[in-house]
Amino acid sequence: ISIDTYKASVAETALDLGADIVNDISSLSFDQYMANLVSTRKVPIILMHMQGSPQNMQLNPNYNNLINDLILFFKSKIKIASKAGILKNMIILDPGIGFGKQVEDNFEIIRELKQIKAMGYPILLGPSRKSFIGKALNLPLEERLEGTMASIAVGIINGAKIVRVHDVIETHRTVSIVENLLGKN
């Protein structure tokens, strides 16, 4: 069970109630106590990339070199996590599909995921029903299943170890076939 919060007090309560993972969209930036909490509790932390804040992330996201910028971002956040005592095997990276990204940025991240994988951390990918799929296919939220499954399949092929989804049964089937094709089953 993962708690999705950037507030240490919320994460602490959720961990007390049985949560196992902290998913921090701010990557330890919005709450100065989060890194210490995660370190003390010895739980995995998902460090997600986001340009800006939830309030302004989509105003005009741009990058010098998207993948290099993400790698530099993750290196800086991993350094903060390590300094707080969070062990390497407790860190999961999420490139933040849809968080401060333009449509093409999301496709590039999934295409180039191997470069982030080369950092040596598990990668979480969350493309489920995201707007980049809707814009590319001109589809409303409830009709993005095929685009989601394609994104997940390519994401896994390129290094994603964890996927965050809405359509669990369909995703399980897709992942099973991808793993068979890759010889992992």
C-alpha positions in Angstrom: 0.0 0.0 0.0 1.4 3.4 -1.0 0.5 6.7 0.5 0.6 9.5 -2.1 1.5 12.7 -0.2 4.2 15.3 0.2 3.3 16.0 3.8 5.3 14.1 6.5 2.5 14.1 9.0 0.1 12.5 6.5 2.7 9.9 5.6 3.4 9.2 9.2 -0.3 8.5 10.0 -0.6 6.4 6.9 2.5 4.4 7.8 1.1 3.9 11.3 -2.1 2.5 9.7 -0.3 0.0 7.5 1.0 1.9 4.4 4.2 0.4 3.1 5.5 3.0 0.6 5.6 6.8 0.5 5.0 8.4 -2.9 6.1 12.0 -2.7 5.4 14.1 -5.8 7.7 16.7 -4.5 10.7 14.4 -4.2 11.4 15.5 -0.6 11.1 19.2 -1.5 7.8 20.4 0.0 8.2 19.1 3.6 11.5 19.3 5.4 10.6 16.4 7.7 9.7 13.8 5.0 13.3 12.6 4.3 13.9 11.9 8.0 10.5 10.2 8.4 11.2 7.8 5.5 14.7 7.1 6.7 13.6 6.5 10.3 10.7 4.2 9.2 12.9 2.4 6.7 10.2 2.4 4.0 10.6 2.8 0.2 10.2 6.3 -1.2 9.0 7.2 -4.7 10.8 10.3 -5.9 8.8 11.8 -8.7 10.0 14.4 -11.2 7.8 17.5 -11.5 8.7 20.8 -13.0 7.3 23.5 -10.7 4.4 22.8 -8.4 1.0 21.3 -9.0 -0.3 24.9 -9.3 2.0 26.0 -12.1 3.6 22.8 -13.6 1.6 23.0 -16.9 1.9 26.7 -17.5 4.9 26.4 -19.9 7.0 23.4 -19.2 10.2 23.3 -21.1 13.6 21.6 -20.9 17.1 22.1 -22.2 17.4 18.4 -22.7 14.5 16.5 -21.2 16.2 13.2 -20.3 19.4 14.8 -19.1 17.4 17.3 -17.0 15.4 14.4 -15.4 18.7 12.5 -14.6 20.2 15.6 -13.1 17.0 16.2 -11.0 17.0 12.6 -9.8 20.7 12.7 -8.9 20.1 15.8 -6.8 17.1 14.2 -5.0 19.0 10.9 -4.5 21.8 12.9 -2.8 19.2 14.5 -0.5 17.7 11.1 0.3 21.1 9.5 0.9 22.2 12.4 3.2 19.1 11.7 5.3 20.0 8.1 5.6 17.6 6.6 3.0 19.2 3.5 1.6 19.6 3.1 -2.1 17.4 0.0 -2.2 14.5 2.1 -0.7 14.5 4.6 -3.6 12.1 4.3 -6.6 12.2 6.9 -9.4 9.1 8.2 -11.2 9.7 10.4 -14.2 6.4 12.1 -13.6 4.4 11.4 -16.8 2.0 14.4 -17.1 3.6 16.5 -14.3 5.2 19.5 -15.9 5.5 17.9 -19.3 4.3 18.8 -22.8 2.6 16.0 -24.8 5.8 15.1 -26.7 7.8 15.1 -23.5 5.8 12.2 -22.2 6.4 10.1 -25.3 10.1 10.9 -25.2 10.3 9.8 -21.5 8.8 6.4 -22.3 10.9 6.0 -25.4 14.1 6.9 -23.6 13.4 5.3 -20.2 16.5 3.1 -20.5 18.6 6.1 -19.9 16.9 6.7 -16.5 17.0 2.9 -15.8 20.8 3.1 -16.2 20.9 5.0 -12.9 20.3 1.7 -11.2 17.0 2.4 -9.4 13.6 0.8 -10.0 11.3 3.0 -12.2 7.7 3.6 -11.6 5.6 4.6 -14.6 2.2 6.1 -14.4 0.7 6.8 -17.9 -2.7 5.5 -17.1 -5.4 7.6 -18.9 -3.1 10.6 -19.0 -3.9 13.6 -21.2 -0.9 13.0 -23.5 -2.8 9.9 -24.7 -6.0 11.8 -25.0 -4.4 14.6 -27.0 -2.5 12.2 -29.3 -5.6 10.1 -30.0 -8.2 12.9 -29.6 -10.0 10.8 -27.0 -11.8 11.5 -23.7 -10.6 10.1 -20.4 -12.8 7.0 -20.5 -11.5 5.9 -24.0 -7.8 5.9 -23.4 -7.3 2.2 -22.5 -5.4 1.2 -25.7 -3.1 4.1 -25.4 -2.5 3.4 -21.8 -1.7 -0.3 -22.5 0.7 0.6 -25.3 2.5 3.1 -23.1 2.8 0.5 -20.3 4.1 -2.1 -22.7 6.8 0.1 -24.2 7.6 1.4 -20.7 8.2 -2.1 -19.4 10.3 -3.0 -22.4 12.3 0.1 -21.7 12.8 -0.5 -18.0 9.8 0.3 -15.9 9.5 -2.1 -13.0 6.3 -0.7 -11.4 3.2 0.7 -13.1 0.5 2.8 -11.6 -2.8 2.2 -13.3 -6.6 2.5 -13.2 -7.5 -0.6 -15.3 -5.9 -3.4 -13.2 -7.2 -6.4 -15.0 -6.3 -5.1 -18.5 -2.9 -4.0 -17.3 -2.2 -7.4 -15.7 -3.0 -9.1 -19.0 -0.8 -6.6 -20.9 2.1 -7.0 -18.5 1.8 -10.8 -18.6 2.1 -10.8 -22.4 5.0 -8.3 -22.4 6.9 -10.4 -19.8 6.3 -13.5 -21.9 7.6 -11.7 -25.0 10.7 -10.6 -23.0 11.2 -14.2 -21.7 10.6 -13.1 -18.1 7.9 -15.6 -17.3 
